[in-house]
Amino acid sequence: MIVYKKTQHLRLTRAHVPEPPYWAATTIAPYSPRRASPIAIDYIDLRASCADRFEVTVCENVRDDLERTTARHPLHAPVLIDATEFAEVIFRRGQETLQFCAEQQVAALHLVSARGELPAEIQDDAVVAIAPWPIEFARIEMLFAEAKERGLRWGVVIPIIYPVTTDLTALAELAELAKKYAASFFAGAPVELDATARNALARSLTGDDHNDTYEMLFHADLGPIRLATERHIAALAGEINAEDFVIPPRWDRRTNWNGAVLLTLLANRILAMNRDEDLAWRLTRSAKVIAQLEKPIERVAQAASLSIIDSLDEISIDLLTEWLETGRSSFAGHIEKQWRLRRDSGMD
């Protein structure tokens, strides 16, 4: 049972450095996090839970609260709007938040899920991320088709939940739909399962291998299978000519925030692959410096060189300089190739 309750306030958080998977400087959630049944995903904290009864709070007046909240501290782009689940169909508070961002000329990433809906109106530089959860292919295809028909900037972010969205057949079908409807990105977001979510998933198990799956749910570390699936999804993205990470709005601009996104993305992947921990932390430190730098790095590079910025290591300087000049980084491309690894590679 889901009970909706009005509240005066929405959830608004700010970040000083970009973090995966959404890379947001500001996150706005007009609803409380747990609002679906039987599995409720908190798409911001990336945790899943289950309960017989959820009380969902809904911001009563989004505009008033945002105007009050941003009077002293304006919104910083990119903004993530959590408009997932059926609550958005009923109340459309995510749509109201998106409209406010458009009026403030702040670029937004609008996150929806399979049982939600796409925003009726959307500014040109906004990006829509569709989370295909629950796996209801008919509904998912309807959203993908609508996104393409309306010419939206959109992509797919898959909540990685064992054993549902770690299934290779399901992922292949999602990739085909993403290709068919021209998704610009196809990425995974690992989700932690609390005990209630594990129990709910265990109760739904059928088939000959349900004993092994049950054993995995309760007696194994799910981290390796989530990581392997995230890399598998990245490999599928490459096969359908989509980016393998969530593309923030205005990604084509050479901003400090986007530069920090690039460095953080590389650092996280290097750490996850156990490649070069020291390099990963140097990239992470450089990302923090760039994100908090007041002067645009594009202007610094034009006037002199990024080497005049304190605390930037040589690799960060080289790859950011190449990125500023060409929009690409050969080092990033090298890491991307290593990162993209199918779970079924080498199998007959």
Backbone torsions as a table, in degrees:
resi	resn	phi	psi	omega
1	MET	NA	135.9	178.0
2	ILE	-119.0	124.0	-179.9
3	VAL	-114.0	128.3	-179.3
4	TYR	-98.4	137.5	-177.4
5	LYS	-137.6	131.2	-178.5
6	LYS	-75.3	146.0	175.8
7	THR	-139.7	161.2	-177.0
8	GLN	-83.1	-16.5	-170.3
9	HIS	-125.9	145.1	170.0
10	LEU	-99.8	172.6	177.1
11	ARG	-96.2	123.6	178.0
12	LEU	-132.8	123.5	178.0
13	THR	-127.7	153.1	-179.3
14	ARG	-122.4	148.1	179.4
15	ALA	-123.4	143.0	178.6
16	HIS	-90.4	-20.4	177.0
17	VAL	-136.9	150.6	-179.8
18	PRO	-70.5	143.2	177.6
19	GLU	-131.5	144.7	176.9
20	PRO	-71.7	157.2	3.1
21	PRO	-94.5	-5.0	-170.6
22	TYR	-101.9	-19.7	175.6
23	TRP	64.0	30.6	-172.9
24	ALA	-84.3	142.4	170.1
25	ALA	-85.5	-29.9	177.5
26	THR	-135.3	135.3	177.6
27	THR	-119.4	129.0	-179.4
28	ILE	-123.3	127.8	178.7
29	ALA	-128.7	107.4	-179.7
30	PRO	-79.0	-2.7	178.4
31	TYR	-125.8	159.2	172.3
32	SER	-70.1	158.7	-167.0
33	PRO	-68.7	-38.1	-174.4
34	ARG	-96.8	111.1	-173.5
35	ARG	-150.6	34.1	177.9
36	ALA	-145.0	161.9	-179.6
37	SER	-139.1	143.1	1.5
38	PRO	-82.1	-25.6	179.2
39	ILE	-101.6	122.3	177.5
40	ALA	-106.9	124.7	179.4
41	ILE	-103.5	127.6	167.7
42	ASP	-85.3	103.1	-173.1
43	TYR	-73.8	-12.7	178.0
44	ILE	-88.4	-50.7	178.6
45	ASP	-84.9	-8.8	177.9
46	LEU	57.4	54.9	174.7
47	ARG	-132.3	145.7	-179.9
48	ALA	-118.9	144.9	179.9
49	SER	-146.8	175.0	-179.7
50	CYS	-144.0	142.5	176.2
51	ALA	-155.5	156.2	177.6
52	ASP	-72.5	-25.1	-176.6
53	ARG	-142.4	127.1	175.2
54	PHE	-117.7	136.1	171.0
55	GLU	-104.3	115.1	-175.4
56	VAL	-102.3	121.7	175.9
57	THR	-88.6	140.5	-177.3
58	VAL	-125.8	126.3	178.8
59	CYS	-62.2	126.0	-174.0
60	GLU	-71.5	-42.6	-178.5
61	ASN	-135.8	94.6	-176.2
62	VAL	-60.6	-46.6	-176.2
63	ARG	-62.1	-46.8	-179.2
64	ASP	-60.5	-44.7	-178.0
65	ASP	-67.0	-40.6	178.8
66	LEU	-67.6	-40.3	177.8
67	GLU	-62.3	-41.0	179.1
68	ARG	-69.0	-42.7	-177.0
69	THR	-68.5	-34.5	-175.1
70	THR	-99.1	8.7	-179.2
71	ALA	-60.3	-41.5	179.9
72	ARG	-97.8	-32.1	-176.3
73	HIS	-124.7	96.9	-177.8
74	PRO	-61.2	160.9	176.1
75	LEU	-66.8	141.1	174.9
76	HIS	-111.2	133.7	179.7
77	ALA	-83.8	152.6	-2.8
78	PRO	-81.4	148.6	178.9
79	VAL	-101.8	134.7	171.2
80	LEU	-99.1	127.3	175.6
81	ILE	-111.6	116.8	178.8
82	ASP	-86.4	98.2	-179.8
83	ALA	-117.8	35.1	-177.3
84	THR	-79.1	163.5	173.9
85	GLU	72.7	175.5	-170.8
86	PHE	-67.9	-20.1	178.1
87	ALA	-55.0	-33.7	-179.6
88	GLU	-67.9	-33.3	177.4
89	VAL	-63.9	-37.3	-177.6
90	ILE	-79.1	-49.0	-168.3
91	PHE	-105.4	-28.0	177.6
92	ARG	56.9	37.2	177.5
93	ARG	-72.4	-29.6	175.1
94	GLY	-63.1	-41.2	176.8
95	GLN	-60.5	-42.1	178.6
96	GLU	-63.9	-39.4	178.3
97	THR	-65.0	-42.5	178.5
98	LEU	-61.9	-40.6	178.4
99	GLN	-63.4	-41.0	178.0
100	PHE	-61.7	-43.8	178.1
101	CYS	-60.9	-40.0	179.1
102	ALA	-62.6	-42.2	179.6
103	GLU	-65.3	-32.3	178.4
104	GLN	-86.0	-0.3	-177.8
105	GLN	57.2	42.2	178.6
106	VAL	-111.6	120.6	-176.6
107	ALA	-69.1	140.8	-174.3
108	ALA	-131.6	150.5	168.8
109	LEU	-106.4	117.3	-174.7
110	HIS	-102.5	114.0	-175.3
111	LEU	-98.6	123.2	177.1
112	VAL	-126.9	167.1	178.8
113	SER	-130.2	178.7	-169.1
114	ALA	-59.7	-34.4	-178.7
115	ARG	-95.9	9.1	176.0
116	GLY	-96.8	-150.9	178.1
117	GLU	-150.7	157.9	176.7
118	LEU	-76.3	150.9	179.0
119	PRO	-64.8	140.6	-178.6
120	ALA	-67.4	-36.0	178.8
121	GLU	-127.7	141.5	-176.8
122	ILE	-151.0	137.0	179.0
123	GLN	-72.4	160.5	-172.2
124	ASP	-61.1	-35.4	-174.3
125	ASP	-96.0	6.0	176.7
126	ALA	-76.6	154.6	178.4
127	VAL	-122.6	138.0	176.3
128	VAL	-106.7	127.7	174.2
129	ALA	-109.8	123.3	-178.6
130	ILE	-104.3	120.8	175.9
131	ALA	-94.1	112.4	-176.8
132	PRO	-78.8	65.5	178.1
133	TRP	-137.6	132.5	-2.4
134	PRO	-70.5	165.8	-178.2
135	ILE	-75.8	86.6	175.4
136	GLU	-120.8	93.9	-166.8
137	PHE	-61.0	-35.6	179.8
138	ALA	-62.8	-45.7	179.8
139	ARG	-67.7	-41.2	179.0
140	ILE	-61.4	-43.9	179.9
141	GLU	-64.8	-35.3	177.0
142	MET	-60.9	-42.8	179.4
143	LEU	-67.1	-44.1	178.2
144	PHE	-59.7	-45.0	-178.2
145	ALA	-64.2	-41.5	178.6
146	GLU	-63.9	-40.8	179.3
147	ALA	-60.5	-43.1	178.8
148	LYS	-68.4	-44.8	-177.5
149	GLU	-60.2	-36.2	-179.2
150	ARG	-85.3	-3.7	178.7
151	GLY	69.9	32.0	-178.9
152	LEU	-76.1	154.2	166.6
153	ARG	-82.2	114.4	-172.3
154	TRP	-151.5	164.2	176.4
155	GLY	-161.8	-174.3	-173.1
156	VAL	-119.2	131.7	172.0
157	VAL	-124.9	113.1	-172.4
158	ILE	-93.2	118.6	172.9
159	PRO	-69.7	116.9	-174.1
160	ILE	-84.6	105.6	-176.9
161	ILE	-127.6	116.4	177.2
162	TYR	-75.0	136.5	1.1
163	PRO	-100.4	12.2	-170.1
164	VAL	-78.2	-60.5	-177.1
165	THR	-94.5	13.7	166.9
166	THR	-96.9	-2.6	-180.0
167	ASP	-71.9	123.2	-174.1
168	LEU	-66.4	-34.1	178.6
169	THR	-66.0	-44.0	178.1
170	ALA	-62.8	-41.6	179.8
171	LEU	-64.9	-39.3	178.3
172	ALA	-63.0	-40.1	179.2
173	GLU	-67.6	-39.7	176.3
174	LEU	-63.1	-40.3	178.9
175	ALA	-63.9	-39.4	177.8
176	GLU	-63.8	-41.4	177.7
177	LEU	-66.0	-40.3	178.3
178	ALA	-62.4	-39.5	177.7
179	LYS	-67.6	-44.4	-177.8
180	LYS	-58.8	-38.2	-175.5
181	TYR	-106.7	17.3	168.3
182	ALA	60.7	51.0	173.4
183	ALA	-66.9	140.8	-178.9
184	SER	-84.6	-21.9	174.5
185	PHE	-143.5	155.0	-178.5
186	PHE	-144.4	101.9	-170.0
187	ALA	-134.5	163.0	177.6
188	GLY	-115.4	152.1	177.4
189	ALA	-133.7	105.2	-178.5
190	PRO	-61.1	134.8	-177.8
191	VAL	-118.5	128.7	175.5
192	GLU	-76.8	142.6	178.9
193	LEU	-109.6	125.2	173.1
194	ASP	-81.9	177.1	-174.5
195	ALA	-61.0	-36.0	-179.1
196	THR	-67.7	-37.6	178.5
197	ALA	-68.8	-40.1	178.0
198	ARG	-62.0	-41.5	178.3
199	ASN	-62.3	-44.0	-179.6
200	ALA	-63.2	-41.4	178.6
201	LEU	-66.8	-38.9	179.7
202	ALA	-63.7	-38.5	-179.9
203	ARG	-66.6	-22.9	-178.0
204	SER	-89.3	-1.9	-174.1
205	LEU	-70.6	138.2	173.1
206	THR	-140.5	172.7	175.8
207	GLY	95.4	172.6	-174.0
208	ASP	-70.0	-27.3	-175.1
209	ASP	-98.1	19.1	-175.0
210	HIS	-67.7	-27.4	178.4
211	ASN	-66.5	-42.2	178.1
212	ASP	-65.6	-40.5	-179.9
213	THR	-65.1	-42.0	177.1
214	TYR	-59.8	-43.3	178.7
215	GLU	-60.7	-42.5	178.0
216	MET	-62.7	-43.1	-176.5
217	LEU	-61.6	-38.7	-170.7
218	PHE	-111.0	-15.3	-173.8
219	HIS	-130.6	15.2	-178.9
220	ALA	-134.1	157.7	173.3
221	ASP	-80.7	116.0	-177.8
222	LEU	-82.0	-4.4	-179.7
223	GLY	-56.2	-48.6	-179.0
224	PRO	-60.8	-41.1	-179.5
225	ILE	-70.1	-33.7	176.2
226	ARG	-66.3	-43.8	179.8
227	LEU	-64.3	-45.5	179.9
228	ALA	-61.9	-36.5	179.4
229	THR	-71.1	-38.3	177.0
230	GLU	-60.7	-40.7	178.3
231	ARG	-71.0	-35.4	176.1
232	HIS	-62.5	-43.6	178.0
233	ILE	-61.4	-39.9	177.6
234	ALA	-62.1	-40.0	177.6
235	ALA	-63.6	-41.1	177.1
236	LEU	-62.7	-38.4	178.0
237	ALA	-58.8	-43.4	178.4
238	GLY	-62.3	-36.6	-178.7
239	GLU	-69.9	-26.2	-179.9
240	ILE	-103.7	12.8	177.5
241	ASN	60.7	40.2	174.9
242	ALA	-116.2	157.8	173.3
243	GLU	-69.1	153.4	-175.9
244	ASP	-103.8	19.8	174.1
245	PHE	-143.5	161.2	179.8
246	VAL	-67.4	120.7	-179.1
247	ILE	-83.3	116.7	178.1
248	PRO	-70.5	157.6	177.2
249	PRO	-61.7	147.7	-178.4
250	ARG	60.8	34.8	179.7
251	TRP	-65.5	-21.8	-179.7
252	ASP	-74.2	-10.6	-178.7
253	ARG	-88.9	144.1	-178.3
254	ARG	-89.8	63.6	-178.5
255	THR	-90.4	163.5	176.1
256	ASN	-59.8	-42.0	-177.9
257	TRP	-63.2	-42.8	179.1
258	ASN	-66.0	-36.5	175.0
259	GLY	-62.3	-40.5	177.7
260	ALA	-66.9	-35.0	175.8
261	VAL	-60.3	-46.8	-179.3
262	LEU	-59.0	-46.9	-179.3
263	LEU	-64.6	-42.0	-178.8
264	THR	-67.0	-40.9	177.4
265	LEU	-57.6	-47.1	-179.7
266	LEU	-65.0	-44.2	-178.8
267	ALA	-60.2	-45.3	-179.2
268	ASN	-62.5	-40.7	-179.1
269	ARG	-70.2	-38.5	177.7
270	ILE	-63.1	-43.0	177.7
271	LEU	-64.1	-44.5	-177.9
272	ALA	-62.9	-33.1	-179.7
273	MET	-88.0	1.7	-179.7
274	ASN	56.6	44.1	-176.6
275	ARG	-87.9	-74.2	-173.9
276	ASP	-139.7	93.0	-174.2
277	GLU	-62.4	-39.4	-179.2
278	ASP	-62.9	-44.6	177.9
279	LEU	-62.2	-41.9	-179.2
280	ALA	-60.2	-43.0	-179.8
281	TRP	-71.0	-31.4	175.1
282	ARG	-66.2	-41.0	176.4
283	LEU	-63.8	-39.0	178.8
284	THR	-63.4	-43.9	177.5
285	ARG	-62.7	-41.2	178.8
286	SER	-63.8	-38.7	178.5
287	ALA	-60.8	-42.3	178.9
288	LYS	-63.5	-42.3	179.0
289	VAL	-61.8	-46.7	-177.5
290	ILE	-66.2	-41.8	-177.8
291	ALA	-63.3	-32.6	-175.4
292	GLN	-99.9	2.1	178.9
293	LEU	-73.0	131.8	-177.9
294	GLU	-75.1	-39.4	-177.7
295	LYS	-82.2	135.4	179.1
296	PRO	-61.0	132.3	-178.6
297	ILE	-65.7	-27.6	177.4
298	GLU	-62.7	-40.2	178.9
299	ARG	-70.4	-38.0	178.3
300	VAL	-61.6	-45.0	-178.6
301	ALA	-65.3	-36.0	179.7
302	GLN	-70.5	-37.8	-176.3
303	ALA	-80.7	-35.0	-177.4
304	ALA	-148.0	-103.4	-180.0
305	SER	-157.9	151.2	178.1
306	LEU	-66.1	-14.5	-179.9
307	SER	-65.9	-16.5	178.9
308	ILE	-78.6	-8.9	178.5
309	ILE	-83.3	121.7	-179.6
310	ASP	-62.2	147.8	172.3
311	SER	76.9	1.9	175.5
312	LEU	-87.1	128.4	177.9
313	ASP	-81.9	166.5	-173.2
314	GLU	-62.6	-41.1	-179.3
315	ILE	-64.3	-42.2	177.7
316	SER	-61.7	-41.7	179.1
317	ILE	-62.1	-47.0	-177.7
318	ASP	-64.3	-46.9	-175.8
319	LEU	-72.5	-33.5	176.8
320	LEU	-69.8	-37.5	177.9
321	THR	-62.9	-45.1	177.4
322	GLU	-63.3	-41.2	179.1
323	TRP	-63.6	-41.1	178.5
324	LEU	-64.2	-35.3	-175.9
325	GLU	-82.6	-34.7	-171.4
326	THR	-122.3	-14.9	-175.1
327	GLY	83.8	0.6	179.8
328	ARG	-134.1	168.0	174.6
329	SER	-138.7	124.6	-179.9
330	SER	-65.0	-34.8	177.3
331	PHE	-65.5	-42.4	176.7
332	ALA	-61.8	-38.7	177.4
333	GLY	-63.7	-36.6	178.1
334	HIS	-64.5	-45.6	178.8
335	ILE	-66.1	-38.0	179.3
336	GLU	-59.2	-44.2	-179.9
337	LYS	-63.2	-39.2	178.4
338	GLN	-68.8	-37.1	-175.9
339	TRP	-67.8	-38.7	-175.9
340	ARG	-75.6	104.6	-175.9
341	LEU	-142.8	115.3	178.6
342	ARG	-70.0	141.8	176.8
343	ARG	-67.6	-26.6	-178.0
344	ASP	-98.4	14.7	178.9
345	SER	-67.3	137.4	-178.3
346	GLY	85.8	-3.0	178.7
347	MET	-93.1	152.3	179.1
348	ASP	-71.3	NA	NA
